Amino acid sequence: MPDTASRDRAAAEQLKNEGNVLFSKGKYGAALERYTEAITMSPGWPVPWLNRALCHKKRGDWQKVMDDCHKALLLDSHSLKANYFLGQAHKEQGEHERAIALFLKALEYGREEEDATKDAIWRELAFSKYTLWQEQSKQRTAEHAVLKDRLRGLLLKEHAFKPPGSLHRRATRLCCMQGDGMVRGQSSLDEAAQKELAALDQLFAEVEAKRKPVELGSPYVCPLTMECFREPAVTPSGLSYERSSLREHLKKVGQFDPVTRKPMRESDMYSNHSLRSATRQYLDDNPWAWGDIC
């Protein structure tokens, strides 16, 4: 005869299944109630916590999503869904740095999950990375503008330079007081100041140019998806493709390399860890590139 714990778990599974049926019909409130009952019957089982978090997500209640995901993570710290849903909640709250850390965990824990799940997480990660870059870039631009103004002011002060509108009056006054030699000296100072100001402008322009998006580096782009690699796989021909896209090509198009057209099977492809690491480094160094993924 089953013990109490087994009976409670069986009842919780029944309630969870009922909740799933209601959820599939879009009845999120009713599904939420079933999942809550399942949690009451078996609080140590993470599945109903995650299912209830998904209901909260559908209803836009992000704080409750966080609460249920934290409970699920206490029961299973390596849960892909708990990290993923929690990351989404932080993203919706504008907390992109925290969201990024959670999406990366979800991708790491979900190495063996189906590609559709990982692709969704990857695009959520890209959105948070790109949004964070935009926010930081805007802040840096404002900070650089203030710094540039301060440096210009110091240069102008050092050269006793005044606004162009007062230059003629100042030159005339100096000419009357001290003769043409002094004016020529003052003009020389003005020329030196202008050179330094031009150099300052050039320096800040170069810094700004380095932050502007350019065309994606081709070594990091899959020739099938035309997006940055996420999980590249290399073929016997030595060419790399996004693993999921290559697998789809082999199943739907034919058993051959997409570019060289040399015969190959799925078992012939291997993960290209070096390219994966290089692509991640490229994205970290050029965070604007995340915008082409999300």
C-alpha positions in Angstrom: 0.0 0.0 0.0 1.5 3.4 -1.0 2.7 5.7 1.8 1.4 9.2 2.4 4.2 10.9 0.4 3.6 8.7 -2.6 -0.2 9.4 -2.5 0.5 13.1 -2.1 2.8 13.1 -5.1 0.3 11.2 -7.2 -2.4 13.7 -6.3 0.0 16.6 -7.1 0.7 15.1 -10.5 -3.0 14.8 -11.2 -3.5 18.4 -10.3 -0.5 19.4 -12.4 -2.0 17.6 -15.4 -5.3 19.3 -14.9 -3.5 22.6 -14.7 -1.7 21.9 -18.0 -5.1 21.2 -19.7 -6.4 24.5 -18.4 -3.2 26.3 -19.4 -3.4 25.0 -22.9 -6.9 26.5 -23.2 -5.6 29.9 -22.0 -7.4 29.6 -18.7 -4.4 30.9 -16.7 -6.2 31.8 -13.5 -7.8 28.3 -13.2 -4.5 26.6 -14.1 -2.8 28.7 -11.5 -5.2 27.4 -8.8 -4.5 23.8 -9.8 -0.7 24.3 -9.7 -1.1 25.9 -6.2 -3.0 22.9 -5.0 -0.3 20.7 -6.5 2.4 22.7 -4.6 0.4 22.2 -1.4 0.3 18.5 -1.9 4.0 18.2 -2.9 6.0 21.4 -2.0 9.3 19.7 -2.7 8.5 19.0 -6.3 9.8 21.9 -8.5 7.5 21.3 -11.6 4.3 22.9 -10.2 6.4 25.9 -9.0 7.6 26.4 -12.5 4.2 25.9 -14.1 2.7 28.4 -11.7 5.5 30.8 -12.6 4.6 30.4 -16.2 1.0 31.4 -15.4 2.2 34.5 -13.6 4.4 35.3 -16.6 1.3 35.0 -18.9 -0.5 37.4 -16.6 2.5 39.8 -16.5 3.0 39.5 -12.7 6.8 39.5 -12.8 7.3 39.7 -9.0 5.4 36.5 -8.5 7.3 34.9 -11.4 10.5 35.8 -9.4 9.1 34.4 -6.2 8.1 31.0 -7.7 11.4 30.7 -9.6 13.4 31.3 -6.5 11.4 28.5 -4.8 12.1 26.2 -7.8 15.8 27.0 -7.7 16.0 26.1 -4.1 14.8 22.7 -5.1 16.9 22.4 -8.3 19.6 25.0 -8.8 20.4 23.7 -12.3 16.9 24.1 -13.6 16.9 25.6 -17.1 13.4 26.8 -16.9 13.8 28.4 -13.5 16.8 30.4 -14.6 15.2 31.3 -17.9 11.9 32.5 -16.4 13.7 34.4 -13.7 15.9 36.0 -16.3 12.9 37.1 -18.3 11.4 38.6 -15.1 14.5 40.6 -14.5 14.6 41.7 -18.1 11.1 43.0 -17.9 12.0 44.9 -14.8 14.9 46.5 -16.7 17.5 44.7 -14.7 19.5 43.5 -17.7 22.8 42.6 -16.0 21.0 40.2 -13.7 19.0 38.9 -16.6 22.2 38.2 -18.6 23.7 36.2 -15.8 20.6 34.0 -15.6 20.2 33.5 -19.3 23.9 32.4 -19.5 23.2 29.9 -16.7 20.1 28.6 -18.5 22.1 28.1 -21.7 24.9 26.3 -19.8 22.4 24.0 -18.0 20.4 23.4 -21.1 23.2 22.1 -23.4 21.2 18.9 -24.0 17.8 20.6 -24.4 16.0 20.9 -27.8 17.3 23.7 -30.0 14.1 25.6 -30.0 14.4 26.3 -26.2 18.1 27.3 -26.4 17.3 29.5 -29.4 14.7 31.4 -27.4 17.1 31.9 -24.5 19.8 33.0 -26.8 17.6 35.7 -28.3 16.5 36.8 -24.9 20.2 37.0 -23.9 21.0 39.0 -27.1 18.1 41.5 -26.3 19.4 42.1 -22.8 23.1 42.4 -24.0 22.1 44.8 -26.7 19.8 46.9 -24.5 22.5 47.1 -21.8 25.0 48.2 -24.4 22.6 50.9 -25.6 22.1 52.2 -22.1 25.8 52.2 -21.3 26.7 53.7 -24.7 24.3 56.6 -24.1 25.7 57.2 -20.6 29.3 57.1 -21.9 28.4 59.6 -24.7 27.0 62.0 -22.1 30.0 61.6 -19.9 32.4 62.1 -22.8 30.6 65.3 -23.8 31.1 66.7 -20.3 34.7 65.6 -20.2 35.3 67.1 -23.6 33.8 70.4 -22.6 36.0 70.5 -19.4 39.1 69.8 -21.4 38.3 72.4 -24.0 37.7 74.9 -21.2 41.1 74.1 -19.7 42.9 74.5 -23.0 41.1 77.8 -23.6 42.0 79.0 -20.2 45.7 78.0 -20.6 45.9 79.9 -23.9 43.9 82.8 -22.5 41.6 82.3 -25.5 38.2 84.0 -25.7 35.2 83.4 -27.8 35.6 84.3 -31.5 33.3 87.2 -31.2 35.7 89.0 -28.9 38.9 88.1 -30.8 38.8 91.3 -33.0 38.2 93.6 -30.1 41.0 92.0 -28.1 43.4 92.1 -31.1 42.6 95.8 -31.7 43.1 96.6 -28.0 46.5 94.8 -27.9 47.6 96.6 -31.1 46.8 100.0 -29.7 48.5 99.2 -26.4 51.6 97.2 -27.4 52.1 97.3 -31.2 52.0 94.7 -34.0 54.5 92.4 -32.4 52.2 91.5 -29.6 49.3 90.9 -31.9 51.4 88.5 -33.9 52.4 86.7 -30.7 48.8 86.5 -29.6 47.8 85.1 -33.1 50.4 82.5 -32.7 49.0 81.5 -29.4 45.5 81.3 -30.9 46.8 79.0 -33.7 48.4 76.7 -31.1 45.2 76.6 -29.2 43.2 75.8 -32.3 45.6 72.9 -33.1 45.2 71.4 -29.6 41.4 71.8 -29.8 41.4 70.1 -33.2 43.5 67.2 -31.8 41.1 67.0 -28.8 38.1 66.8 -31.2 39.9 64.1 -33.3 40.6 62.1 -30.2 37.0 62.0 -29.0 35.8 61.4 -32.6 38.0 58.3 -32.8 36.7 57.0 -29.5 33.2 57.5 -30.7 33.9 55.8 -34.0 35.1 52.6 -32.3 31.7 52.3 -30.6 29.6 52.6 -33.7 28.2 49.4 -35.3 29.9 48.0 -38.4 29.3 45.0 -40.6 29.6 41.7 -38.7 32.9 39.9 -39.0 32.4 37.1 -41.5 34.4 34.5 -39.5 31.8 34.6 -36.8 28.7 34.4 -39.1 27.1 31.1 -40.0 26.8 30.9 -43.9 23.3 29.2 -43.4 21.7 31.5 -40.9 23.8 34.7 -41.6 23.8 35.3 -37.8 26.6 35.0 -35.3 27.4 31.5 -34.2 25.8 30.2 -31.0 26.7 26.5 -31.2 28.9 26.0 -34.2 29.7 22.5 -35.6 32.4 21.7 -38.0 32.1 19.3 -41.0 34.7 16.9 -42.5 35.2 19.6 -45.1 36.5 21.9 -42.4 33.6 24.4 -42.7 31.5 25.4 -39.7 27.8 26.0 -39.5 25.2 26.6 -36.7 24.6 23.1 -35.3 20.8 23.2 -35.4 20.7 24.6 -39.0 23.2 22.1 -40.2 21.2 19.3 -38.7 18.0 20.6 -40.3 19.8 20.8 -43.7 21.0 17.2 -43.4 17.4 16.1 -42.6 15.4 18.1 -45.1 17.8 18.9 -48.0 20.3 16.1 -48.2 23.2 14.3 -46.6 25.9 16.6 -47.9 27.9 19.6 -46.8 25.9 22.8 -47.7 28.8 24.5 -49.3 31.2 21.9 -50.6 28.3 19.4 -51.2 30.6 16.6 -50.2 28.6 13.6 -48.7 28.3 13.6 -44.9 26.0 12.4 -42.1 25.0 14.0 -38.8 27.5 11.8 -37.0 30.3 13.4 -39.0 29.9 16.8 -37.5 31.6 17.9 -34.3 31.3 20.9 -31.9 33.7 23.7 -32.8 34.5 24.9 -29.3 37.3 27.2 -30.4 35.0 29.1 -32.8 32.3 29.2 -30.1 34.7 30.8 -27.7 36.0 33.2 -30.3 32.5 34.3 -31.3 31.5 35.0 -27.7 34.7 37.0 -27.3 33.8 38.9 -30.5 30.4 39.7 -29.1 31.8 40.8 -25.8 34.2 43.1 -27.6 31.6 44.4 -30.0 28.3 44.3 -28.0 26.5 46.3 -30.7 26.6 43.0 -32.7 24.0 41.5 -30.3 21.5 43.7 -32.1 21.6 41.5 -35.2 20.6 38.5 -33.1 17.7 39.7 -31.0 
